[in-house]
Amino acid sequence: MIEVTLYHDGCSICQDIEWTMAAAFATDLHRYEAVDLSQQKDRYGEAKALGIERLPSLVIDGQVLRLEDHSPIDHYQ
Protein backbone atom coordinates (compact mmCIF):
# COMPACT_ATOMS: atom_id res chain seq x y z
CA MET A 1 0.00 0.00 0.00
CA ILE A 2 1.33 3.44 -0.95
CA GLU A 3 1.26 6.02 1.86
CA VAL A 4 0.16 9.48 0.68
CA THR A 5 -0.08 12.47 3.01
CA LEU A 6 -0.93 16.05 2.09
CA TYR A 7 0.33 18.68 4.55
CA HIS A 8 -1.35 22.04 4.09
CA ASP A 9 -2.44 25.24 5.84
CA GLY A 10 -6.21 25.12 5.34
CA CYS A 11 -6.50 27.99 2.84
CA SER A 12 -8.97 27.76 -0.04
CA ILE A 13 -6.25 26.70 -2.51
CA CYS A 14 -5.17 23.93 -0.15
CA GLN A 15 -8.74 22.80 0.41
CA ASP A 16 -9.16 22.44 -3.36
CA ILE A 17 -5.92 20.46 -3.55
CA GLU A 18 -7.07 18.29 -0.62
CA TRP A 19 -10.34 17.48 -2.41
CA THR A 20 -8.51 16.65 -5.64
CA MET A 21 -5.94 14.44 -3.89
CA ALA A 22 -8.61 12.62 -1.89
CA ALA A 23 -10.42 11.77 -5.12
CA ALA A 24 -7.21 10.78 -6.93
CA PHE A 25 -5.93 8.53 -4.15
CA ALA A 26 -9.25 6.93 -3.17
CA THR A 27 -8.14 3.45 -4.21
CA ASP A 28 -7.25 0.19 -2.54
CA LEU A 29 -3.62 0.84 -3.53
CA HIS A 30 -3.25 4.05 -1.48
CA ARG A 31 -3.69 5.17 2.08
CA TYR A 32 -4.40 8.89 1.88
CA GLU A 33 -4.40 11.39 4.73
CA ALA A 34 -4.62 15.19 4.78
CA VAL A 35 -2.99 17.15 7.60
CA ASP A 36 -4.16 20.75 8.06
CA LEU A 37 -1.38 22.29 10.16
CA SER A 38 -3.54 25.29 11.01
CA GLN A 39 -5.80 22.83 12.90
CA GLN A 40 -3.35 20.02 13.72
CA LYS A 41 -0.34 21.92 15.08
CA ASP A 42 0.75 18.83 17.00
CA ARG A 43 1.79 17.35 13.61
CA TYR A 44 4.30 20.18 12.92
CA GLY A 45 7.29 18.17 14.22
CA GLU A 46 6.36 15.22 12.03
CA ALA A 47 6.19 17.45 8.94
CA LYS A 48 9.56 19.09 9.73
CA ALA A 49 11.16 15.67 10.29
CA LEU A 50 10.06 14.69 6.78
CA GLY A 51 11.84 17.76 5.40
CA ILE A 52 8.78 19.87 4.65
CA GLU A 53 9.59 23.58 4.53
CA ARG A 54 6.69 24.99 2.48
CA LEU A 55 2.98 24.23 2.31
CA PRO A 56 1.24 22.57 0.70
CA SER A 57 3.45 19.52 0.30
CA LEU A 58 2.52 16.02 -0.71
CA VAL A 59 4.44 13.09 0.74
CA ILE A 60 4.33 9.84 -1.21
CA ASP A 61 6.11 6.96 0.49
CA GLY A 62 8.48 9.39 2.21
CA GLN A 63 9.21 11.53 -0.88
CA VAL A 64 8.26 15.18 -0.39
CA LEU A 65 6.72 17.00 -3.35
CA ARG A 66 5.90 20.70 -3.12
CA LEU A 67 2.58 21.86 -4.53
CA GLU A 68 1.52 25.47 -5.19
CA ASP A 69 4.32 26.69 -2.91
CA HIS A 70 2.83 29.55 -0.88
CA SER A 71 3.18 29.18 2.89
CA PRO A 72 6.23 28.60 5.10
CA ILE A 73 5.68 25.74 7.52
CA ASP A 74 7.15 27.72 10.42
CA HIS A 75 3.89 29.70 10.64
CA TYR A 76 2.41 26.60 12.29
CA GLN A 77 5.11 25.88 14.85
N, CA, C and O atoms as a CHARMM CRD file, in Angstrom:
* protein
*
  308
    1    1 MET  N      0.84800  -1.18000   0.00000 PROA 1      0.00000
    2    1 MET  CA     0.00000   0.00000   0.00000 PROA 1      0.00000
    3    1 MET  C      0.89400   1.24400   0.00000 PROA 1      0.00000
    4    1 MET  O      1.86600   1.31800   0.75200 PROA 1      0.00000
    5    2 ILE  N      0.56500   2.19800  -0.83100 PROA 2      0.00000
    6    2 ILE  CA     1.33200   3.43800  -0.95100 PROA 2      0.00000
    7    2 ILE  C      0.76700   4.46400   0.02900 PROA 2      0.00000
    8    2 ILE  O     -0.42700   4.76100   0.01100 PROA 2      0.00000
    9    3 GLU  N      1.63500   4.99800   0.88000 PROA 3      0.00000
   10    3 GLU  CA     1.26100   6.01600   1.85800 PROA 3      0.00000
   11    3 GLU  C      1.32700   7.39400   1.20000 PROA 3      0.00000
   12    3 GLU  O      2.35900   7.76800   0.64200 PROA 3      0.00000
   13    4 VAL  N      0.23900   8.14300   1.26400 PROA 4      0.00000
   14    4 VAL  CA     0.16400   9.47700   0.68000 PROA 4      0.00000
   15    4 VAL  C     -0.39500  10.42700   1.73400 PROA 4      0.00000
   16    4 VAL  O     -1.48300  10.21400   2.26800 PROA 4      0.00000
   17    5 THR  N      0.37600  11.49000   2.02700 PROA 5      0.00000
   18    5 THR  CA    -0.07700  12.47400   3.00500 PROA 5      0.00000
   19    5 THR  C      0.09800  13.86900   2.43200 PROA 5      0.00000
   20    5 THR  O      1.16800  14.22200   1.93600 PROA 5      0.00000
   21    6 LEU  N     -0.96100  14.65200   2.50500 PROA 6      0.00000
   22    6 LEU  CA    -0.92900  16.04800   2.09300 PROA 6      0.00000
   23    6 LEU  C     -0.84900  16.90700   3.35300 PROA 6      0.00000
   24    6 LEU  O     -1.72900  16.83800   4.21100 PROA 6      0.00000
   25    7 TYR  N      0.19800  17.71000   3.46500 PROA 7      0.00000
   26    7 TYR  CA     0.33300  18.67700   4.54900 PROA 7      0.00000
   27    7 TYR  C     -0.01000  20.03800   3.96600 PROA 7      0.00000
   28    7 TYR  O      0.54000  20.43300   2.93800 PROA 7      0.00000
   29    8 HSD  N     -0.91900  20.75900   4.62200 PROA 8      0.00000
   30    8 HSD  CA    -1.35300  22.04100   4.08500 PROA 8      0.00000
   31    8 HSD  C     -1.73200  22.98600   5.20800 PROA 8      0.00000
   32    8 HSD  O     -1.65800  22.63200   6.38500 PROA 8      0.00000
   33    9 ASP  N     -2.14500  24.21000   4.83300 PROA 9      0.00000
   34    9 ASP  CA    -2.43900  25.23800   5.83800 PROA 9      0.00000
   35    9 ASP  C     -3.91900  25.60300   5.93800 PROA 9      0.00000
   36    9 ASP  O     -4.27700  26.52300   6.67400 PROA 9      0.00000
   37   10 GLY  N     -4.77400  24.90200   5.21700 PROA 10     0.00000
   38   10 GLY  CA    -6.21000  25.12400   5.34400 PROA 10     0.00000
   39   10 GLY  C     -6.78800  26.23400   4.49500 PROA 10     0.00000
   40   10 GLY  O     -7.99100  26.48700   4.56700 PROA 10     0.00000
   41   11 CYS  N     -5.97700  26.91000   3.69100 PROA 11     0.00000
   42   11 CYS  CA    -6.49600  27.99000   2.84000 PROA 11     0.00000
   43   11 CYS  C     -7.37700  27.40300   1.73600 PROA 11     0.00000
   44   11 CYS  O     -7.43000  26.18500   1.56900 PROA 11     0.00000
   45   12 SER  N     -8.05100  28.24600   0.99900 PROA 12     0.00000
   46   12 SER  CA    -8.97300  27.76400  -0.04000 PROA 12     0.00000
   47   12 SER  C     -8.23700  27.00000  -1.14900 PROA 12     0.00000
   48   12 SER  O     -8.76700  26.02300  -1.67900 PROA 12     0.00000
   49   13 ILE  N     -7.04000  27.42900  -1.49900 PROA 13     0.00000
   50   13 ILE  CA    -6.25200  26.70000  -2.51000 PROA 13     0.00000
   51   13 ILE  C     -5.94400  25.30100  -1.99400 PROA 13     0.00000
   52   13 ILE  O     -6.09600  24.31600  -2.71600 PROA 13     0.00000
   53   14 CYS  N     -5.50900  25.22300  -0.73600 PROA 14     0.00000
   54   14 CYS  CA    -5.16500  23.92600  -0.14700 PROA 14     0.00000
   55   14 CYS  C     -6.38800  23.02500  -0.00500 PROA 14     0.00000
   56   14 CYS  O     -6.28600  21.81000  -0.17500 PROA 14     0.00000
   57   15 GLN  N     -7.52400  23.60500   0.30000 PROA 15     0.00000
   58   15 GLN  CA    -8.74000  22.80000   0.40700 PROA 15     0.00000
   59   15 GLN  C     -9.11600  22.20100  -0.94300 PROA 15     0.00000
   60   15 GLN  O     -9.57600  21.06200  -1.01600 PROA 15     0.00000
   61   16 ASP  N     -8.91700  22.97300  -2.01000 PROA 16     0.00000
   62   16 ASP  CA    -9.15900  22.44300  -3.35700 PROA 16     0.00000
   63   16 ASP  C     -8.18500  21.31400  -3.67600 PROA 16     0.00000
   64   16 ASP  O     -8.57700  20.29000  -4.23500 PROA 16     0.00000
   65   17 ILE  N     -6.91800  21.50200  -3.32000 PROA 17     0.00000
   66   17 ILE  CA    -5.91600  20.46100  -3.54700 PROA 17     0.00000
   67   17 ILE  C     -6.26700  19.22100  -2.73200 PROA 17     0.00000
   68   17 ILE  O     -6.16000  18.10100  -3.22900 PROA 17     0.00000
   69   18 GLU  N     -6.69000  19.41700  -1.47600 PROA 18     0.00000
   70   18 GLU  CA    -7.06500  18.28500  -0.62000 PROA 18     0.00000
   71   18 GLU  C     -8.19300  17.48200  -1.25500 PROA 18     0.00000
   72   18 GLU  O     -8.13500  16.25200  -1.28200 PROA 18     0.00000
   73   19 TRP  N     -9.21500  18.15700  -1.76300 PROA 19     0.00000
   74   19 TRP  CA   -10.34100  17.47800  -2.40600 PROA 19     0.00000
   75   19 TRP  C     -9.87300  16.68700  -3.62600 PROA 19     0.00000
   76   19 TRP  O    -10.28100  15.54300  -3.82700 PROA 19     0.00000
   77   20 THR  N     -9.01700  17.30200  -4.43700 PROA 20     0.00000
   78   20 THR  CA    -8.50700  16.64500  -5.64200 PROA 20     0.00000
   79   20 THR  C     -7.67100  15.41900  -5.28800 PROA 20     0.00000
   80   20 THR  O     -7.82100  14.36300  -5.90300 PROA 20     0.00000
   81   21 MET  N     -6.79400  15.56000  -4.30000 PROA 21     0.00000
   82   21 MET  CA    -5.93800  14.44300  -3.89400 PROA 21     0.00000
   83   21 MET  C     -6.76400  13.31000  -3.29200 PROA 21     0.00000
   84   21 MET  O     -6.49900  12.13700  -3.55900 PROA 21     0.00000
   85   22 ALA  N     -7.75300  13.65200  -2.48800 PROA 22     0.00000
   86   22 ALA  CA    -8.60700  12.62000  -1.88700 PROA 22     0.00000
   87   22 ALA  C     -9.30300  11.80000  -2.97600 PROA 22     0.00000
   88   22 ALA  O     -9.41200  10.57900  -2.86800 PROA 22     0.00000
   89   23 ALA  N     -9.76800  12.47600  -4.01400 PROA 23     0.00000
   90   23 ALA  CA   -10.41700  11.77300  -5.12200 PROA 23     0.00000
   91   23 ALA  C     -9.40800  10.93400  -5.90800 PROA 23     0.00000
   92   23 ALA  O     -9.70800   9.80600  -6.29800 PROA 23     0.00000
   93   24 ALA  N     -8.22200  11.48100  -6.14000 PROA 24     0.00000
   94   24 ALA  CA    -7.20700  10.78400  -6.93100 PROA 24     0.00000
   95   24 ALA  C     -6.66000   9.55300  -6.21600 PROA 24     0.00000
   96   24 ALA  O     -6.34800   8.55000  -6.85700 PROA 24     0.00000
   97   25 PHE  N     -6.54600   9.62600  -4.90100 PROA 25     0.00000
   98   25 PHE  CA    -5.93200   8.53200  -4.15000 PROA 25     0.00000
   99   25 PHE  C     -6.94800   7.66500  -3.41000 PROA 25     0.00000
  100   25 PHE  O     -6.58000   6.92300  -2.49900 PROA 25     0.00000
  101   26 ALA  N     -8.20400   7.74900  -3.78800 PROA 26     0.00000
  102   26 ALA  CA    -9.24900   6.92700  -3.17300 PROA 26     0.00000
  103   26 ALA  C     -9.28800   5.56300  -3.85400 PROA 26     0.00000
  104   26 ALA  O    -10.24400   5.22500  -4.55300 PROA 26     0.00000
  105   27 THR  N     -8.23100   4.79300  -3.63500 PROA 27     0.00000
  106   27 THR  CA    -8.14100   3.45300  -4.21500 PROA 27     0.00000
  107   27 THR  C     -7.66300   2.48400  -3.14200 PROA 27     0.00000
  108   27 THR  O     -7.23500   2.89200  -2.06200 PROA 27     0.00000
  109   28 ASP  N     -7.74200   1.21300  -3.45200 PROA 28     0.00000
  110   28 ASP  CA    -7.24500   0.18600  -2.53700 PROA 28     0.00000
  111   28 ASP  C     -5.72200   0.13900  -2.51800 PROA 28     0.00000
  112   28 ASP  O     -5.13600  -0.53000  -1.66700 PROA 28     0.00000
  113   29 LEU  N     -5.07500   0.83900  -3.44400 PROA 29     0.00000
  114   29 LEU  CA    -3.61700   0.84300  -3.52900 PROA 29     0.00000
  115   29 LEU  C     -2.97800   1.94000  -2.68000 PROA 29     0.00000
  116   29 LEU  O     -1.76800   1.92300  -2.45500 PROA 29     0.00000
  117   30 HSD  N     -3.77700   2.88700  -2.21200 PROA 30     0.00000
  118   30 HSD  CA    -3.25400   4.04700  -1.48400 PROA 30     0.00000
  119   30 HSD  C     -3.89800   4.18900  -0.11400 PROA 30     0.00000
  120   30 HSD  O     -5.06000   3.83700   0.08800 PROA 30     0.00000
  121   31 ARG  N     -3.12400   4.70700   0.80900 PROA 31     0.00000
  122   31 ARG  CA    -3.68600   5.16500   2.07900 PROA 31     0.00000
  123   31 ARG  C     -3.43500   6.65900   2.12000 PROA 31     0.00000
  124   31 ARG  O     -2.29600   7.10100   2.27000 PROA 31     0.00000
  125   32 TYR  N     -4.49800   7.43500   1.98600 PROA 32     0.00000
  126   32 TYR  CA    -4.40300   8.88800   1.88100 PROA 32     0.00000
  127   32 TYR  C     -4.82400   9.54700   3.18500 PROA 32     0.00000
  128   32 TYR  O     -5.79200   9.14100   3.82800 PROA 32     0.00000
  129   33 GLU  N     -4.06600  10.58000   3.55800 PROA 33     0.00000
  130   33 GLU  CA    -4.39800  11.39400   4.72500 PROA 33     0.00000
  131   33 GLU  C     -4.06100  12.85000   4.41300 PROA 33     0.00000
  132   33 GLU  O     -3.06100  13.13700   3.75600 PROA 33     0.00000
  133   34 ALA  N     -4.89300  13.75100   4.88400 PROA 34     0.00000
  134   34 ALA  CA    -4.61600  15.18500   4.77800 PROA 34     0.00000
  135   34 ALA  C     -4.38500  15.72800   6.17700 PROA 34     0.00000
  136   34 ALA  O     -5.13100  15.42200   7.10700 PROA 34     0.00000
  137   35 VAL  N     -3.33300  16.54400   6.31500 PROA 35     0.00000
  138   35 VAL  CA    -2.99300  17.15400   7.59700 PROA 35     0.00000
  139   35 VAL  C     -3.04500  18.66600   7.42500 PROA 35     0.00000
  140   35 VAL  O     -2.22400  19.24700   6.71500 PROA 35     0.00000
  141   36 ASP  N     -4.01000  19.29700   8.07700 PROA 36     0.00000
  142   36 ASP  CA    -4.15600  20.74800   8.06100 PROA 36     0.00000
  143   36 ASP  C     -3.40700  21.29000   9.27600 PROA 36     0.00000
  144   36 ASP  O     -3.90300  21.21500  10.40100 PROA 36     0.00000
  145   37 LEU  N     -2.21900  21.83400   9.04900 PROA 37     0.00000
  146   37 LEU  CA    -1.38000  22.28600  10.16500 PROA 37     0.00000
  147   37 LEU  C     -1.94600  23.49900  10.88100 PROA 37     0.00000
  148   37 LEU  O     -1.50500  23.81100  11.98800 PROA 37     0.00000
  149   38 SER  N     -2.90800  24.19500  10.28800 PROA 38     0.00000
  150   38 SER  CA    -3.54300  25.28900  11.01400 PROA 38     0.00000
  151   38 SER  C     -4.47100  24.73600  12.10200 PROA 38     0.00000
  152   38 SER  O     -4.77000  25.42600  13.07600 PROA 38     0.00000
  153   39 GLN  N     -4.92300  23.48900  11.93000 PROA 39     0.00000
  154   39 GLN  CA    -5.79700  22.83300  12.89700 PROA 39     0.00000
  155   39 GLN  C     -5.08900  21.73500  13.69400 PROA 39     0.00000
  156   39 GLN  O     -5.48700  21.42400  14.81600 PROA 39     0.00000
  157   40 GLN  N     -4.05000  21.15700  13.11700 PROA 40     0.00000
  158   40 GLN  CA    -3.35400  20.02400  13.71900 PROA 40     0.00000
  159   40 GLN  C     -1.89900  20.40100  14.00900 PROA 40     0.00000
  160   40 GLN  O     -0.98000  19.76600  13.49200 PROA 40     0.00000
  161   41 LYS  N     -1.69000  21.41500  14.82200 PROA 41     0.00000
  162   41 LYS  CA    -0.33900  21.92400  15.08200 PROA 41     0.00000
  163   41 LYS  C      0.55800  20.89000  15.75000 PROA 41     0.00000
  164   41 LYS  O      1.78200  20.99900  15.68400 PROA 41     0.00000
  165   42 ASP  N     -0.03200  19.89800  16.38900 PROA 42     0.00000
  166   42 ASP  CA     0.75400  18.83500  17.00200 PROA 42     0.00000
  167   42 ASP  C      1.48000  17.98100  15.96200 PROA 42     0.00000
  168   42 ASP  O      2.35300  17.19400  16.32800 PROA 42     0.00000
  169   43 ARG  N      1.14700  18.11000  14.68700 PROA 43     0.00000
  170   43 ARG  CA     1.78800  17.34600  13.60700 PROA 43     0.00000
  171   43 ARG  C      2.94200  18.11100  12.96200 PROA 43     0.00000
  172   43 ARG  O      3.57300  17.61300  12.03000 PROA 43     0.00000
  173   44 TYR  N      3.22500  19.33600  13.46100 PROA 44     0.00000
  174   44 TYR  CA     4.29800  20.17800  12.92000 PROA 44     0.00000
  175   44 TYR  C      5.64000  19.44200  12.94200 PROA 44     0.00000
  176   44 TYR  O      6.33700  19.40200  11.92800 PROA 44     0.00000
  177   45 GLY  N      6.00700  18.86100  14.08300 PROA 45     0.00000
  178   45 GLY  CA     7.29000  18.16900  14.21500 PROA 45     0.00000
  179   45 GLY  C      7.44100  17.03200  13.21700 PROA 45     0.00000
  180   45 GLY  O      8.51700  16.82400  12.65600 PROA 45     0.00000
  181   46 GLU  N      6.37500  16.31100  13.00400 PROA 46     0.00000
  182   46 GLU  CA     6.35800  15.22000  12.02600 PROA 46     0.00000
  183   46 GLU  C      6.64800  15.75500  10.62500 PROA 46     0.00000
  184   46 GLU  O      7.45100  15.18400   9.88700 PROA 46     0.00000
  185   47 ALA  N      5.99300  16.84900  10.27000 PROA 47     0.00000
  186   47 ALA  CA     6.19400  17.45200   8.94300 PROA 47     0.00000
  187   47 ALA  C      7.63800  17.93900   8.78000 PROA 47     0.00000
  188   47 ALA  O      8.25800  17.71100   7.74100 PROA 47     0.00000
  189   48 LYS  N      8.16700  18.60000   9.79700 PROA 48     0.00000
  190   48 LYS  CA     9.55600  19.08700   9.73400 PROA 48     0.00000
  191   48 LYS  C     10.53600  17.92300   9.61500 PROA 48     0.00000
  192   48 LYS  O     11.51400  18.00900   8.87200 PROA 48     0.00000
  193   49 ALA  N     10.28100  16.84100  10.33800 PROA 49     0.00000
  194   49 ALA  CA    11.15900  15.66800  10.28900 PROA 49     0.00000
  195   49 ALA  C     11.19200  15.04900   8.89100 PROA 49     0.00000
  196   49 ALA  O     12.19600  14.45600   8.49700 PROA 49     0.00000
  197   50 LEU  N     10.11100  15.18400   8.15300 PROA 50     0.00000
  198   50 LEU  CA    10.05600  14.68800   6.77700 PROA 50     0.00000
  199   50 LEU  C     10.80500  15.60200   5.80700 PROA 50     0.00000
  200   50 LEU  O     11.07600  15.21500   4.67000 PROA 50     0.00000
  201   51 GLY  N     11.13900  16.81200   6.25600 PROA 51     0.00000
  202   51 GLY  CA    11.84200  17.76100   5.39600 PROA 51     0.00000
  203   51 GLY  C     10.93900  18.79400   4.75600 PROA 51     0.00000
  204   51 GLY  O     11.36400  19.49800   3.84100 PROA 51     0.00000
  205   52 ILE  N      9.71500  18.90000   5.21300 PROA 52     0.00000
  206   52 ILE  CA     8.78100  19.87100   4.64500 PROA 52     0.00000
  207   52 ILE  C      9.14000  21.26500   5.14200 PROA 52     0.00000
  208   52 ILE  O      9.28300  21.48900   6.34400 PROA 52     0.00000
  209   53 GLU  N      9.28400  22.19300   4.21100 PROA 53     0.00000
  210   53 GLU  CA     9.59300  23.58300   4.53000 PROA 53     0.00000
  211   53 GLU  C      8.50000  24.54300   4.06600 PROA 53     0.00000
  212   53 GLU  O      8.35100  25.63000   4.62400 PROA 53     0.00000
  213   54 ARG  N      7.73600  24.14700   3.05000 PROA 54     0.00000
  214   54 ARG  CA     6.68900  24.98700   2.47900 PROA 54     0.00000
  215   54 ARG  C      5.40700  24.17500   2.35300 PROA 54     0.00000
  216   54 ARG  O      5.43500  22.95700   2.17900 PROA 54     0.00000
  217   55 LEU  N      4.28900  24.87600   2.44400 PROA 55     0.00000
  218   55 LEU  CA     2.98100  24.23500   2.30900 PROA 55     0.00000
  219   55 LEU  C      2.28000  24.77000   1.07800 PROA 55     0.00000
  220   55 LEU  O      2.47900  25.93000   0.71900 PROA 55     0.00000
  221   56 PRO  N      1.48200  23.97500   0.43300 PROA 56     0.00000
  222   56 PRO  CA     1.24300  22.57100   0.69900 PROA 56     0.00000
  223   56 PRO  C      2.35800  21.69100   0.14700 PROA 56     0.00000
  224   56 PRO  O      3.04200  22.05200  -0.81100 PROA 56     0.00000
  225   57 SER  N      2.52300  20.54500   0.76600 PROA 57     0.00000
  226   57 SER  CA     3.45300  19.52500   0.29500 PROA 57     0.00000
  227   57 SER  C      2.76400  18.17500   0.35500 PROA 57     0.00000
  228   57 SER  O      1.99500  17.88700   1.27300 PROA 57     0.00000
  229   58 LEU  N      3.05200  17.36400  -0.63100 PROA 58     0.00000
  230   58 LEU  CA     2.51600  16.02100  -0.71500 PROA 58     0.00000
  231   58 LEU  C      3.66000  15.05900  -0.43800 PROA 58     0.00000
  232   58 LEU  O      4.74200  15.19800  -1.00900 PROA 58     0.00000
  233   59 VAL  N      3.43100  14.09100   0.42800 PROA 59     0.00000
  234   59 VAL  CA     4.44400  13.08800   0.74100 PROA 59     0.00000
  235   59 VAL  C      3.92900  11.73900   0.24900 PROA 59     0.00000
  236   59 VAL  O      2.88700  11.25400   0.68800 PROA 59     0.00000
  237   60 ILE  N      4.68400  11.14800  -0.67200 PROA 60     0.00000
  238   60 ILE  CA     4.33000   9.84000  -1.21400 PROA 60     0.00000
  239   60 ILE  C      5.44800   8.87300  -0.86300 PROA 60     0.00000
  240   60 ILE  O      6.56600   8.98200  -1.36600 PROA 60     0.00000
  241   61 ASP  N      5.12900   7.93100   0.00300 PROA 61     0.00000
  242   61 ASP  CA     6.11000   6.95600   0.48800 PROA 61     0.00000
  243   61 ASP  C      7.42000   7.62400   0.90900 PROA 61     0.00000
  244   61 ASP  O      8.50500   7.16000   0.55800 PROA 61     0.00000
  245   62 GLY  N      7.30900   8.71100   1.65900 PROA 62     0.00000
  246   62 GLY  CA     8.47900   9.38900   2.20900 PROA 62     0.00000
  247   62 GLY  C      9.11400  10.43900   1.30700 PROA 62     0.00000
  248   62 GLY  O      9.99700  11.17200   1.75200 PROA 62     0.00000
  249   63 GLN  N      8.68800  10.52800   0.06000 PROA 63     0.00000
  250   63 GLN  CA     9.20600  11.52900  -0.88200 PROA 63     0.00000
  251   63 GLN  C      8.35800  12.78300  -0.80000 PROA 63     0.00000
  252   63 GLN  O      7.14200  12.72300  -0.98400 PROA 63     0.00000
  253   64 VAL  N      8.98500  13.92000  -0.52500 PROA 64     0.00000
  254   64 VAL  CA     8.25800  15.18200  -0.39300 PROA 64     0.00000
  255   64 VAL  C      8.18700  15.88200  -1.74300 PROA 64     0.00000
  256   64 VAL  O      9.20000  16.07900  -2.41400 PROA 64     0.00000
  257   65 LEU  N      6.96600  16.25300  -2.12500 PROA 65     0.00000
  258   65 LEU  CA     6.72100  17.00000  -3.35400 PROA 65     0.00000
  259   65 LEU  C      6.01900  18.29500  -2.98300 PROA 65     0.00000
  260   65 LEU  O      4.97400  18.26200  -2.33200 PROA 65     0.00000
  261   66 ARG  N      6.56400  19.42200  -3.37800 PROA 66     0.00000
  262   66 ARG  CA     5.89800  20.70500  -3.12000 PROA 66     0.00000
  263   66 ARG  C      4.79900  20.92900  -4.14200 PROA 66     0.00000
  264   66 ARG  O      4.92700  20.57700  -5.31500 PROA 66     0.00000
  265   67 LEU  N      3.71200  21.52700  -3.66300 PROA 67     0.00000
  266   67 LEU  CA     2.57900  21.86500  -4.52700 PROA 67     0.00000
  267   67 LEU  C      2.22700  23.32700  -4.30200 PROA 67     0.00000
  268   67 LEU  O      2.14800  23.75400  -3.15000 PROA 67     0.00000
  269   68 GLU  N      2.01700  24.09500  -5.33000 PROA 68     0.00000
  270   68 GLU  CA     1.51600  25.46800  -5.18800 PROA 68     0.00000
  271   68 GLU  C      2.16600  26.17700  -3.99400 PROA 68     0.00000
  272   68 GLU  O      1.48300  26.68500  -3.10400 PROA 68     0.00000
  273   69 ASP  N      3.47300  26.19700  -4.00200 PROA 69     0.00000
  274   69 ASP  CA     4.32200  26.69200  -2.91100 PROA 69     0.00000
  275   69 ASP  C      3.93200  28.10200  -2.46500 PROA 69     0.00000
  276   69 ASP  O      4.21700  29.07400  -3.16400 PROA 69     0.00000
  277   70 HSD  N      3.27400  28.21700  -1.29200 PROA 70     0.00000
  278   70 HSD  CA     2.83000  29.55300  -0.87500 PROA 70     0.00000
  279   70 HSD  C      2.91000  29.84600   0.60500 PROA 70     0.00000
  280   70 HSD  O      2.68400  30.99400   0.98800 PROA 70     0.00000
  281   71 SER  N      3.21200  28.90400   1.45500 PROA 71     0.00000
  282   71 SER  CA     3.18400  29.17600   2.88900 PROA 71     0.00000
  283   71 SER  C      4.33900  28.49300   3.59300 PROA 71     0.00000
  284   71 SER  O      4.50000  27.27900   3.47100 PROA 71     0.00000
  285   72 PRO  N      5.16000  29.25300   4.33800 PROA 72     0.00000
  286   72 PRO  CA     6.22700  28.60300   5.09800 PROA 72     0.00000
  287   72 PRO  C      5.65100  27.79200   6.26100 PROA 72     0.00000
  288   72 PRO  O      4.73600  28.24600   6.94800 PROA 72     0.00000
  289   73 ILE  N      6.18000  26.62100   6.47000 PROA 73     0.00000
  290   73 ILE  CA     5.67900  25.74200   7.51700 PROA 73     0.00000
  291   73 ILE  C      5.87000  26.34100   8.90200 PROA 73     0.00000
  292   73 ILE  O      5.09400  26.03700   9.80800 PROA 73     0.00000
  293   74 ASP  N      6.86600  27.17200   9.09100 PROA 74     0.00000
  294   74 ASP  CA     7.15100  27.72000  10.41800 PROA 74     0.00000
  295   74 ASP  C      6.02500  28.60400  10.95900 PROA 74     0.00000
  296   74 ASP  O      6.05200  28.96100  12.13700 PROA 74     0.00000
  297   75 HSD  N      5.05200  28.96000  10.14800 PROA 75     0.00000
  298   75 HSD  CA     3.88600  29.69700  10.64200 PROA 75     0.00000
  299   75 HSD  C      3.04900  28.84900  11.59400 PROA 75     0.00000
  300   75 HSD  O      2.23300  29.37900  12.34900 PROA 75     0.00000
  301   76 TYR  N      3.25100  27.52500  11.55800 PROA 76     0.00000
  302   76 TYR  CA     2.40600  26.59700  12.29300 PROA 76     0.00000
  303   76 TYR  C      3.14600  25.89500  13.42500 PROA 76     0.00000
  304   76 TYR  O      2.68800  24.87300  13.93700 PROA 76     0.00000
  305   77 GLN  N      4.25900  26.43300  13.80100 PROA 77     0.00000
  306   77 GLN  CA     5.11100  25.87600  14.85400 PROA 77     0.00000
  307   77 GLN  C      4.47800  26.04300  16.20600 PROA 77     0.00000
  308   77 GLN  O      5.05500  25.63200  17.21300 PROA 77     0.00000
